[in-house]
Amino acid sequence: PIELKCMDHDVYSSEVIGFVYIDLNPLLMRTTHGSDRDLVISGWFPLFDTVKGVRGSLLVTVKLQFIGNENPFGDSSAGVQFFSSSHLSTKCFIIQEIIGFVEDLVVEDNPENTWQDYFRKANKALNDSRMKVLYNLSAEVRRELGKKVLESGGNAVLSYSVHFDTEGSSGIVARAYGTACKLLRVDDAAKTVMI
């Protein structure tokens, strides 16, 4: 993710107004399907503060100009698409095969689970660190689930859902699940029929 921080600098102090987190997966997924046009994410994103909530918005444009097509790391789930919906438009995708239910979980230490925290009030730094942990956990559990989908021969997850729990001393648990399947884009299906 890209993290943008908006600050209010003063002579005596500086205060964080808020953060914008932008997930680049939708942009990167377009490159795996050979679509090199419109590799831009643009719009107004909310400036979020973990204590005060939404504090404004920031106009951001992210443009991808180059991405290599080789992955030096085998620990990837590149090419797997995640859909929260169980139904897809037949104008865009054809479901070739439904593989089955997939699930995974990842555990991370809770940044707020120390004895000092019982004596503190709402600490903004701890809230920010917890937000980063949740975001990273979400990405990690999605990657692990995607690897399972690739191993089973799929390229997509339908009805994708992720949940977070605090499990006492064991930390924060991210659980993700969905239905693994093999999708074919309608454009790609038309190309194979023509050949």
N, C-alpha and C positions, 0 to 999 in steps of 0.2 A: 504493500500500500504506500501511497504518498501521504505524508503528514505535513500539513501546512499550519503554521502557528501564527496567529495575529496578536501582536503585542502593543501595549500602550506605554511608550517610553516617556519618562518624566525625568526632570533634573535629579530628583531625590530617589526615585524608585522606578521599577518597571513592573507592569502587571500583564498577565496573560488574559487577553479578552476571550479567546476561544481557539479551538482546533477544527480543522477540516481534514477528514480522512477520505481518500479517494481510492477505491478498489480498481486496479488496472486490469483485472481478469476479463471483463467484457471487451476491452480494447485488444488485449492479447489474443483472445479467442478468435477474433476476426482474422488475424494473420494466419492461424492454423488452417483456416478454410480458404486461403488463397485470395481473400478479398483485401486488396491493397488500397481501396478507395475509402474515404471517410474514416481514417484512423485517428479520430479526434473524439475526446470527451470534453464537452463544454456546457457551462450553465452556472446557475447560482447554487452554491452549496451552503448549508447552514453552518454558522460558526457555533460550535457546541462547547459549553463549559460543563464539567461534570458536577459542579455544585449549583450553578445558577441556571443551567439549561441552555436553550438557544438564545444567543445574544446578538444575532445579526446574520448577515449572509455575505459571501465572498464570491465574486465572479471569477471563475477559473476556466482556462482552456489548456488541455493537455493533448499534445499531438505526438504521435509516434512516427519517427522518420526512418528508423531502421531497427530491425530485430534479426538476429542471426537465426538460422534454421537448424542449428545443431545444439543439442543439450549435452554438455559434458557431464552432467550428473544423472545417474540412473534413478535417483530418488525423486521422480517427478510423475505427475498425473496430467501432463500437458495433453490437450485435445479432448478431455472429458468435459462435457457440458452438464450443468446442474440446473434443473427446473423445479420450482416449488409446486408447479401445477402437475396434475396427473394426466391432463389432456393437452395435446399440442395441435396447432392448426395444421390441417392437411395441406394447406397452401404452402407451408414452409418445410414440414418434415414428414417422412414416412417411417413408421416404426417397423423395422425389419424383424426384430426378435426381442422378446421380453425374457431376460435372463433370470431375474429373481431378486429377492430381497437382499440388500447389503447394509451392513452397519459397522460402525467403528466408534471407539472412544479414545480420548486423550486426556491425561491428567497433568495439571501444572500446579506448582505451589501458589497458594493464595498470598498476594502481596500484603494483605491486611490482616494476616493471621499471625501476628507476633504479640508478645505480652505487652509491648509498649503501646500498642494500639488501643488497649482497654482504657488507657489513661488520657487519650487524646480526644479532641473533638473532631468534627468532620475535617479531615486533612485533604486539601486539594491535590497535593502531590500523590497521595495514596490513591485517590479516585482516578487520577490520570494514569497511574501505573496499572490499576485494575482494568481500565478501558483498553490499554495496550495489550495486556495479557489476554483479555477476552477476544480482541481482534486477532491476535496471533494464534490463539487456540482455534478459533473459527477457521482460519486458513489452514492450519495443520491438520485438523480433523477432515476437512474437505479434501486435502491432498492425499491423506491416507485412504479415504473412501474411494477416491479416484483411482488410486493404484489397484485396489481390489477390483474395480470395474474393468480396468485395462487387462488385468490378469484373467478375468472371466470372458474376455472377448468383446466387451461392450465399449461404448463411447459416450454414454449419457446416463444421467440419473434423473428419474421422474419422481415427483412427490418428495423432493429433498427437504429434509427438516433437520435443524440443529437445535439442541437444548443445552443449557448450562445449569449445573448444580454445584453447590458448595458442600463438600463431604467432610466437614470437620477438619481434622488434622491432616487428611490426605490431600486437601487442596480443592481446586476448581476442576470439575469434570465437564468436558464437552462431549456430548453424544450426538452422532449424526446417523441418519438412515434414509433409505429411499429404495426405489426399484431400479435396478440396473437393466439397461436395454441397449440395443444397437439401433441407432438412427441413421437415416439417409436423408440428406437435404434434397428437396424437390428439384433444385437446379442440377445436382449431381445425378439424380435418378434420370432426368431427361437426357443428360449427356450419355449415360450408359445405354439407354434405349436407342439413341441415334447411332451408336457405334455398332 
